[in-house]
Amino acid sequence: MYKIGELSKLCNISVKTLRYYDAEGLLIPDEIDKFTGYRYYSASKLEDCYRIIALKELGFSLDEIRVQLTTNDNEKITAALNAKLVELQALIETTQTQLRTIESIKNNLTKGESKMFNIIIRATDEMRVAYIRKNYLSKSDAFDNISKIKSNLPKTILGKRKIIINYETEYREADFDLATCMEIIGKLPPSCEYEEKMISLGANVASLICKSDELDAAYKAMIKHLDGSNYEICGAYYEIYHEDGTVELKLPVCARKDQKLHAKDTEIPFVDDPEVCGTWEFLDIVPTREHFVYGKPKCSHSVWLQKLHFIDGGQPYWVIPKWTKGKIYTLTGDREELIEHPYTIITNQGRKLMFIEIKMHENDTTELWVYEQTDSSHIASKEEIQLCDNTDHPFVADTKVLGAWKTFDFIRNRDDFNPTRKTWKGGDLFLQRIEFLSDGSLVTVTKNRERMINWTKGLELNKYSKTACAYEIVEHEGKEFLILEWKSGDYSFAGRIQYYVLTRE
């Protein structure tokens, strides 16, 4: 048997700590002399000491260690270890976020930014407001409207704060989609022209404090902060103005959503959804549903899925390998996995609208793609919606085009052609080269195959895709360029033509 001091030296745990472990019921002596109070420990207690030390180094609390010391059940021990793994992984993610934030702040200050905004993410209080949303030519017009709201309401119900809610998603010079609000502490009068609204931003709100002349810099700081965090936008920007000129910039955020992936051959049961029958046309891309205003799109660029069809039975077509109630699926870039995109449908003033959650891998955020149903007719097969060109043209020779051409550029519109520089920035192009043979055959080489199709003067004829693609030769400073229509699924199922630009090999 060892006295407490001897055990202390053997296991390198202080006597004070050993006494504390005894008091906590963690490491109880084998014997205690009833006259002297001396504690005596058997050699077997060394194993418990080592176990306590090992578990403490792994981050277990004393309460967790006590449970571990009193069980020999491997399942319970494994469960405790798994729980600790989850806890430590969360700690790693939090620490990595902190490191990225510190690095970002340091870089911004190093690059000459004079202001370091303190951004916190917390729950925030509710506000009752008199609310009106419309498009304003300028921010000053919005402030004028707040003054008008304030003057039109009884002083007895007025609060102290003025609020502008910014629903824009891209930079604009004018015509801003804003809500102007005045805080109220009582009910609005009957027949008031303003909407009474309770603003509740949720459990996670990114907030910072600035002056009104610092708002542009504050917006940039908020966006940079979120880019390096585990949060994404899930609401509009709230500019809350206090009487002394202080401004709170607030933005509801939520944890970034994991993209659900399924193996390509996964059996996903089909559940019919009569509401989605037919064809839908693209309207807009917005961060959240509250940003969307029908007829006033926020998104200024085109998208790859302009038209969306739902074929009976969840049948596949083009980039949609399957669908089921509440979800559509697309394929990953390597076409090995299915990406799941949840959708919801609402009816707005007689229009049926669909909001689809699309994961943007460039910044790891989720966007809502908005579509409107334009035709509710049932589609029995993809052949009903596929555009098909006449590919049965007689061969007419064109000696100018004979020979091999290599890909130079890919352009969305014919007018984007620029012989002095490439516009495509998206990596390796799908079409690599083509060769016109004198017998009317055409060899096309893409990333994944070589195929023989036909051609005639002015047209590439592809019986496989049922397309006839026009070509033309353009000369610039003695160099020949072949501009070729590219009719992929964008054309066959969405009616959109894009273009490859090729040069002589």
C-alpha positions as CSV (number, residue, x, y, z in Angstrom):
1,M,0.0,0.0,0.0
2,Y,1.2,3.5,-0.8
3,K,0.7,6.7,1.2
4,I,-0.8,9.6,-0.6
5,G,2.6,11.3,-1.0
6,E,4.1,8.2,-2.4
7,L,1.3,7.8,-5.0
8,S,1.7,11.4,-5.9
9,K,5.4,10.9,-6.8
10,L,4.6,7.6,-8.7
11,C,1.9,9.2,-10.9
12,N,3.0,12.8,-10.9
13,I,-0.3,14.1,-9.6
14,S,-0.1,16.6,-6.7
15,V,-1.3,15.6,-3.3
16,K,-3.8,18.4,-3.3
17,T,-5.3,17.1,-6.6
18,L,-5.4,13.5,-5.2
19,R,-7.4,14.8,-2.2
20,Y,-9.7,16.6,-4.5
21,Y,-10.2,13.5,-6.6
22,D,-11.1,11.6,-3.3
23,A,-13.6,14.3,-2.3
24,E,-15.2,14.1,-5.8
25,G,-15.5,10.3,-5.6
26,L,-13.1,9.9,-8.5
27,L,-10.1,8.2,-6.9
28,I,-11.1,6.8,-3.5
29,P,-8.3,5.4,-1.2
30,D,-8.3,1.6,-0.5
31,E,-7.9,2.4,3.3
32,I,-8.0,5.4,5.6
33,D,-6.4,5.2,9.0
34,K,-9.2,6.1,11.4
35,F,-6.8,7.5,13.9
36,T,-4.4,9.5,11.7
37,G,-6.6,10.1,8.6
38,Y,-3.8,8.9,6.4
39,R,-4.9,7.7,3.0
40,Y,-3.5,4.4,1.6
41,Y,-3.7,3.3,-2.0
42,S,-3.0,-0.1,-3.6
43,A,-0.8,-0.4,-6.6
44,S,-3.8,-1.1,-8.7
45,K,-4.9,2.5,-8.2
46,L,-2.0,3.5,-10.4
47,E,-4.0,2.3,-13.4
48,D,-6.9,4.6,-12.4
49,C,-4.4,7.5,-12.1
50,Y,-3.0,6.9,-15.6
51,R,-6.5,6.6,-17.0
52,I,-7.6,9.9,-15.4
53,I,-4.5,11.6,-16.8
54,A,-5.0,10.1,-20.3
55,L,-8.7,11.0,-20.4
56,K,-8.0,14.6,-19.1
57,E,-5.5,15.0,-22.0
58,L,-8.2,14.0,-24.4
59,G,-10.4,16.7,-23.1
60,F,-12.8,14.8,-20.9
61,S,-14.3,16.5,-17.9
62,L,-14.1,15.0,-14.4
63,D,-17.8,14.1,-14.5
64,E,-17.2,12.3,-17.8
65,I,-14.1,10.6,-16.4
66,R,-16.0,9.3,-13.4
67,V,-18.5,7.6,-15.7
68,Q,-15.6,6.0,-17.7
69,L,-13.9,4.7,-14.4
70,T,-17.1,3.0,-13.3
71,T,-17.9,1.1,-16.5
72,N,-16.3,-1.7,-18.5
73,D,-19.0,-1.8,-21.1
74,N,-17.2,-1.3,-24.4
75,E,-20.4,0.1,-26.1
76,K,-20.7,2.8,-23.4
77,I,-17.0,3.6,-23.7
78,T,-17.3,3.8,-27.5
79,A,-20.4,6.0,-27.3
80,A,-18.5,8.4,-24.9
81,L,-15.5,8.5,-27.3
82,N,-17.8,9.2,-30.3
83,A,-19.5,12.1,-28.4
84,K,-16.0,13.5,-27.6
85,L,-15.0,13.2,-31.3
86,V,-18.1,15.2,-32.3
87,E,-17.3,17.9,-29.7
88,L,-13.7,18.2,-30.7
89,Q,-14.6,18.4,-34.4
90,A,-17.0,21.3,-33.6
91,L,-14.2,22.9,-31.6
92,I,-11.8,22.5,-34.6
93,E,-14.4,24.1,-36.9
94,T,-14.9,27.0,-34.5
95,T,-11.2,27.5,-34.1
96,Q,-10.7,27.5,-37.9
97,T,-13.4,30.1,-38.3
98,Q,-11.7,32.2,-35.7
99,L,-8.4,31.9,-37.4
100,R,-9.8,32.8,-40.8
101,T,-11.6,35.9,-39.3
102,I,-8.4,37.1,-37.5
103,E,-6.4,36.6,-40.7
104,S,-9.0,38.5,-42.7
105,I,-9.1,41.4,-40.3
106,K,-5.3,41.5,-40.2
107,N,-5.1,41.5,-44.0
108,N,-7.7,44.2,-44.3
109,L,-5.7,46.5,-41.9
110,T,-2.5,45.7,-43.7
111,K,-4.0,46.7,-47.0
112,G,-4.8,50.1,-45.7
113,E,-8.4,49.8,-44.4
114,S,-8.6,52.3,-41.6
115,K,-11.7,50.9,-39.9
116,M,-12.0,47.6,-38.2
117,F,-15.6,46.7,-37.7
118,N,-16.5,44.5,-34.7
119,I,-18.9,41.9,-36.1
120,I,-20.8,39.7,-33.8
121,I,-23.4,37.0,-34.4
122,R,-26.1,36.9,-31.8
123,A,-29.9,36.9,-31.3
124,T,-31.5,40.3,-31.5
125,D,-34.6,42.0,-30.1
126,E,-37.9,42.3,-31.9
127,M,-39.2,45.7,-33.2
128,R,-42.7,46.7,-34.1
129,V,-42.7,49.1,-37.0
130,A,-44.8,51.0,-39.5
131,Y,-43.7,49.5,-42.8
132,I,-43.9,50.3,-46.5
133,R,-41.9,48.6,-49.3
134,K,-41.4,50.0,-52.7
135,N,-38.7,51.0,-55.2
136,Y,-36.9,54.3,-54.5
137,L,-34.8,56.3,-56.9
138,S,-32.2,57.0,-54.2
139,K,-31.5,56.5,-50.5
140,S,-32.3,60.1,-49.8
141,D,-35.9,59.5,-51.1
142,A,-36.1,56.6,-48.7
143,F,-35.2,58.8,-45.8
144,D,-37.7,61.4,-46.9
145,N,-40.3,58.8,-46.8
146,I,-39.4,57.8,-43.2
147,S,-39.8,61.5,-42.2
148,K,-43.2,61.4,-43.9
149,I,-44.2,58.2,-41.9
150,K,-43.0,59.9,-38.7
151,S,-45.0,63.1,-39.3
152,N,-48.2,61.1,-40.2
153,L,-48.3,59.1,-37.0
154,P,-49.3,60.1,-33.5
155,K,-46.3,61.1,-31.4
156,T,-47.6,58.8,-28.6
157,I,-46.9,55.7,-30.6
158,L,-43.6,56.6,-32.1
159,G,-40.4,54.9,-31.0
160,K,-36.9,56.2,-31.4
161,R,-35.4,54.1,-34.3
162,K,-35.7,54.5,-38.0
163,I,-35.1,51.5,-40.2
164,I,-34.3,50.8,-43.8
165,I,-34.6,47.2,-45.0
166,N,-32.4,46.7,-48.1
167,Y,-33.7,43.9,-50.3
168,E,-31.2,44.4,-53.1
169,T,-28.7,41.6,-53.9
170,E,-26.5,43.3,-56.5
171,Y,-25.0,46.9,-56.7
172,R,-27.4,49.4,-58.3
173,E,-27.1,53.0,-59.2
174,A,-30.8,53.7,-58.6
175,D,-34.3,52.2,-58.3
176,F,-33.6,50.5,-55.0
177,D,-36.0,47.8,-53.6
178,L,-36.3,49.1,-50.0
179,A,-38.6,49.0,-47.1
180,T,-38.8,52.2,-45.0
181,C,-39.9,51.8,-41.4
182,M,-40.5,53.8,-38.3
183,E,-40.4,52.1,-34.9
184,I,-43.7,52.2,-33.0
185,I,-44.6,51.4,-29.5
186,G,-48.3,51.2,-29.9
187,K,-50.9,50.2,-32.5
188,L,-51.3,52.0,-35.8
189,P,-54.5,54.1,-36.2
190,P,-57.4,52.5,-38.1
191,S,-57.2,52.9,-41.9
192,C,-53.5,53.7,-41.7
193,E,-51.7,53.5,-45.1
194,Y,-48.7,51.7,-43.5
195,E,-48.5,48.1,-42.6
196,E,-47.9,47.2,-39.0
197,K,-45.1,44.7,-38.9
198,M,-43.2,42.9,-36.1
199,I,-39.5,42.5,-37.2
200,S,-38.0,39.4,-35.8
201,L,-34.6,38.6,-37.2
202,G,-34.1,35.1,-35.7
203,A,-31.5,33.4,-33.5
204,N,-28.4,34.2,-35.6
205,V,-27.9,37.8,-36.7
206,A,-24.6,39.3,-37.9
207,S,-24.4,42.8,-36.5
208,L,-22.0,45.7,-36.5
209,I,-22.0,49.4,-35.4
210,C,-21.0,52.2,-37.7
211,K,-21.7,55.8,-38.7
212,S,-23.9,56.6,-41.7
213,D,-21.0,57.7,-43.8
214,E,-19.3,54.3,-43.1
215,L,-22.1,52.2,-44.5
216,D,-20.5,51.2,-47.8
217,A,-17.4,50.0,-46.0
218,A,-19.6,48.3,-43.4
219,Y,-21.4,46.3,-46.1
220,K,-18.1,45.2,-47.6
221,A,-16.8,44.2,-44.2
222,M,-19.9,42.2,-43.5
223,I,-19.7,40.3,-46.8
224,K,-16.0,39.5,-46.2
225,H,-16.7,38.3,-42.7
226,L,-19.4,35.9,-43.9
227,D,-17.3,34.6,-46.8
228,G,-14.8,33.3,-44.3
229,S,-17.4,31.9,-41.8
230,N,-19.7,28.9,-41.5
231,Y,-22.8,31.2,-42.1
232,E,-24.7,32.3,-45.1
233,I,-27.3,35.0,-45.7
234,C,-30.9,34.1,-44.9
235,G,-32.5,37.6,-44.9
236,A,-32.3,41.2,-46.0
237,Y,-29.9,43.9,-44.7
238,Y,-31.4,46.0,-41.9
239,E,-30.0,49.5,-41.4
240,I,-31.2,50.7,-38.0
241,Y,-30.6,54.4,-37.4
242,H,-30.4,55.9,-33.8
243,E,-31.0,59.5,-32.9
244,D,-27.3,60.3,-32.4
245,G,-26.3,59.1,-35.8
246,T,-25.2,55.6,-34.8
247,V,-26.2,52.9,-37.3
248,E,-26.6,49.2,-36.6
249,L,-26.2,47.1,-39.7
250,K,-27.9,43.7,-39.1
251,L,-28.2,40.7,-41.4
252,P,-30.0,37.4,-40.5
253,V,-27.7,34.4,-41.1
254,C,-27.9,30.7,-40.8
255,A,-25.4,27.8,-40.8
256,R,-24.3,26.8,-44.3
257,K,-26.3,23.9,-45.6
258,D,-24.6,20.6,-46.5
259,Q,-25.2,19.5,-50.1
260,K,-27.0,16.2,-50.1
261,L,-25.3,13.8,-52.6
262,H,-26.5,10.4,-53.7
263,A,-24.6,7.7,-55.6
264,K,-25.7,7.8,-59.3
265,D,-27.4,4.4,-59.0
266,T,-29.2,5.1,-55.8
267,E,-32.8,4.0,-55.7
268,I,-34.8,7.1,-54.9
269,P,-38.5,6.2,-54.6
270,F,-40.7,8.3,-56.9
271,V,-43.6,10.2,-55.3
272,D,-45.8,12.1,-57.7
273,D,-46.5,15.8,-57.3
274,P,-49.4,17.0,-59.6
275,E,-48.5,20.6,-58.8
276,V,-45.3,20.5,-60.8
277,C,-46.7,19.0,-64.0
278,G,-45.5,20.7,-67.2
279,T,-43.1,23.5,-67.9
280,W,-41.5,26.3,-65.8
281,E,-39.6,29.4,-67.0
282,F,-36.8,31.0,-65.0
283,L,-37.5,34.3,-63.3
284,D,-34.8,35.3,-60.8
285,I,-32.1,34.2,-58.3
286,V,-32.5,35.6,-54.8
287,P,-30.8,34.7,-51.4
288,T,-34.2,34.3,-49.7
289,R,-37.9,34.3,-50.6
290,E,-38.5,37.7,-49.0
291,H,-36.1,39.3,-51.6
292,F,-38.2,38.2,-54.5
293,V,-40.6,40.7,-56.2
294,Y,-42.4,39.5,-59.3
295,G,-41.5,41.5,-62.4
296,K,-38.5,43.1,-60.7
297,P,-35.7,40.5,-61.0
298,K,-32.6,40.9,-58.8
299,C,-30.4,38.7,-61.0
300,S,-28.8,40.4,-63.9
301,H,-27.1,37.3,-65.6
302,S,-28.5,34.3,-67.4
303,V,-28.5,30.8,-66.0
304,W,-27.9,27.3,-67.4
305,L,-31.5,26.1,-66.6
306,Q,-33.7,28.7,-68.2
307,K,-36.5,26.3,-68.8
308,L,-37.5,23.4,-66.5
309,H,-39.7,20.4,-67.4
310,F,-41.3,17.8,-65.2
311,I,-41.9,14.6,-67.1
312,D,-44.5,12.1,-65.8
313,G,-43.2,9.4,-63.5
314,G,-40.0,11.3,-62.6
315,Q,-38.5,10.4,-66.0
316,P,-35.0,11.9,-66.8
317,Y,-34.1,14.4,-69.5
318,W,-30.9,16.4,-70.2
319,V,-29.5,17.7,-66.8
320,I,-32.4,16.3,-64.7
321,P,-31.7,12.6,-64.2
322,K,-34.8,12.3,-61.9
323,W,-37.3,14.1,-59.7
324,T,-39.7,13.2,-56.9
325,K,-42.1,15.2,-54.8
326,G,-40.3,18.1,-53.1
327,K,-36.9,17.5,-54.9
328,I,-35.2,17.6,-58.2
329,Y,-31.8,16.1,-58.9
330,T,-28.8,17.1,-61.1
331,L,-25.5,15.4,-61.7
332,T,-22.1,16.4,-60.3
333,G,-19.4,17.6,-62.7
334,D,-17.9,14.1,-63.0
335,R,-21.5,12.7,-63.4
336,E,-20.9,10.2,-60.6
337,E,-23.3,11.5,-58.0
338,L,-26.7,13.1,-57.8
339,I,-27.1,16.5,-56.2
340,E,-30.4,17.0,-54.3
341,H,-32.2,20.3,-54.7
342,P,-35.4,20.8,-52.5
343,Y,-38.1,22.9,-54.0
344,T,-41.3,24.6,-52.6
345,I,-44.3,25.9,-54.5
346,I,-46.4,28.9,-53.7
347,T,-49.3,30.7,-55.5
348,N,-48.9,34.5,-55.7
349,Q,-51.7,36.5,-57.3
350,G,-52.8,33.6,-59.4
351,R,-49.2,32.7,-60.5
352,K,-47.7,29.4,-59.5
353,L,-44.1,30.0,-58.4
354,M,-41.3,27.5,-57.6
355,F,-38.3,28.2,-55.3
356,I,-35.5,25.7,-55.8
357,E,-32.5,25.5,-53.4
358,I,-29.3,25.5,-55.5
359,K,-25.9,25.1,-53.9
360,M,-23.3,27.5,-55.3
361,H,-19.9,25.8,-55.0
362,E,-17.9,28.9,-55.7
363,N,-18.8,30.4,-52.3
364,D,-20.5,27.4,-50.6
365,T,-23.8,29.3,-50.2
366,T,-27.4,28.4,-51.2
367,E,-29.4,30.4,-53.6
368,L,-33.1,30.3,-54.5
369,W,-33.8,29.9,-58.2
370,V,-37.3,31.1,-58.9
371,Y,-39.5,29.7,-61.7
372,E,-43.0,30.4,-62.9
373,Q,-45.2,27.6,-64.3
374,T,-46.1,28.5,-68.0
375,D,-47.7,25.3,-69.0
376,S,-49.4,22.7,-66.8
377,S,-49.9,20.1,-69.5
378,H,-48.6,16.6,-68.7
379,I,-45.4,15.5,-70.5
380,A,-45.3,11.8,-71.2
381,S,-41.7,11.6,-72.5
382,K,-38.7,13.8,-73.2
383,E,-39.4,13.5,-77.0
384,E,-42.4,15.7,-76.5
385,I,-40.3,18.6,-75.4
386,Q,-37.1,18.1,-77.4
387,L,-36.4,20.5,-80.2
388,C,-35.4,18.6,-83.3
389,D,-33.7,20.1,-86.5
390,N,-33.8,18.7,-90.0
391,T,-30.6,16.8,-90.3
392,D,-31.4,15.2,-93.7
393,H,-29.8,17.9,-95.9
394,P,-28.0,16.9,-99.2
395,F,-24.2,17.3,-99.2
396,V,-22.9,20.5,-100.8
397,A,-19.2,21.0,-100.7
398,D,-17.4,24.0,-99.2
399,T,-13.7,23.9,-99.8
400,K,-13.1,26.9,-97.5
401,V,-14.0,24.9,-94.4
402,L,-12.1,21.7,-95.2
403,G,-9.4,20.6,-92.7
404,A,-8.9,20.5,-88.9
405,W,-9.9,23.3,-86.5
406,K,-9.0,23.5,-82.8
407,T,-11.1,25.2,-80.1
408,F,-10.2,28.8,-79.3
409,D,-13.1,30.1,-77.2
410,F,-16.7,29.5,-76.1
411,I,-19.2,32.4,-76.1
412,R,-22.7,32.8,-74.8
413,N,-23.9,35.1,-77.6
414,R,-22.7,35.7,-81.2
415,D,-21.9,39.3,-80.5
416,D,-19.4,38.3,-77.7
417,F,-16.9,37.1,-80.3
418,N,-13.5,38.8,-79.9
419,P,-10.6,37.7,-82.1
420,T,-8.0,39.2,-79.9
421,R,-8.8,37.5,-76.6
422,K,-10.7,34.6,-75.0
423,T,-13.9,35.3,-73.0
424,W,-14.3,31.8,-71.5
425,K,-12.9,31.5,-68.0
426,G,-14.4,28.2,-66.9
427,G,-11.5,25.8,-67.5
428,D,-11.1,23.1,-70.2
429,L,-13.8,23.3,-72.9
430,F,-15.9,20.2,-73.8
431,L,-15.3,20.4,-77.6
432,Q,-11.6,20.2,-78.4
433,R,-11.3,19.9,-82.2
434,I,-13.3,19.1,-85.4
435,E,-12.2,18.1,-88.9
436,F,-14.2,18.6,-92.0
437,L,-13.6,15.8,-94.6
438,S,-14.2,16.2,-98.3
439,D,-16.8,13.3,-98.4
440,G,-19.2,15.2,-96.1
441,S,-18.0,13.5,-92.9
442,L,-17.1,15.5,-89.9
443,V,-14.9,14.2,-87.0
444,T,-15.7,15.8,-83.6
445,V,-13.4,15.3,-80.6
446,T,-14.7,16.1,-77.2
447,K,-13.4,15.4,-73.7
448,N,-14.8,12.0,-73.5
449,R,-15.2,10.7,-77.1
450,E,-14.5,10.9,-80.8
451,R,-17.5,10.8,-83.1
452,M,-18.2,10.9,-86.8
453,I,-21.1,12.9,-88.0
454,N,-22.0,14.8,-91.2
455,W,-21.8,18.3,-92.7
456,T,-23.0,20.3,-95.7
457,K,-22.2,23.8,-96.7
458,G,-23.0,26.1,-93.8
459,L,-24.2,23.3,-91.4
460,E,-22.9,20.7,-89.1
461,L,-25.5,17.8,-89.1
462,N,-25.7,15.6,-86.0
463,K,-28.3,12.8,-86.2
464,Y,-27.6,11.7,-82.7
465,S,-28.6,15.0,-81.0
466,K,-31.0,15.8,-83.9
467,T,-29.4,19.2,-84.5
468,A,-28.3,21.2,-87.5
469,C,-25.6,23.8,-86.3
470,A,-24.8,26.7,-88.6
471,Y,-21.2,27.8,-89.0
472,E,-19.4,30.7,-90.6
473,I,-15.8,31.7,-91.3
474,V,-14.6,35.1,-90.1
475,E,-11.2,36.5,-91.0
476,H,-9.2,38.9,-88.7
477,E,-5.7,40.2,-89.6
478,G,-5.1,37.2,-91.9
479,K,-6.3,34.6,-89.4
480,E,-9.4,32.5,-89.9
481,F,-12.0,31.9,-87.2
482,L,-14.8,29.3,-87.4
483,I,-17.9,30.4,-85.4
484,L,-20.0,27.3,-84.8
485,E,-23.4,27.1,-83.2
486,W,-23.4,24.8,-80.2
487,K,-26.8,23.1,-79.8
488,S,-26.5,21.0,-76.7
489,G,-29.2,20.3,-74.2
490,D,-29.5,24.0,-73.7
491,Y,-31.0,24.1,-77.2
492,S,-32.8,20.8,-77.3
493,F,-34.7,21.4,-74.1
494,A,-34.4,25.1,-73.4
495,G,-34.1,26.6,-76.9
496,R,-30.8,28.4,-76.2
497,I,-28.0,28.5,-78.7
498,Q,-24.3,29.2,-77.7
499,Y,-21.2,29.2,-79.8
500,Y,-17.7,27.7,-80.1
501,V,-15.0,29.7,-81.8
502,L,-12.2,27.6,-83.5
503,T,-9.0,28.4,-85.4
504,R,-7.1,26.4,-88.0
505,E,-4.8,23.7,-86.6
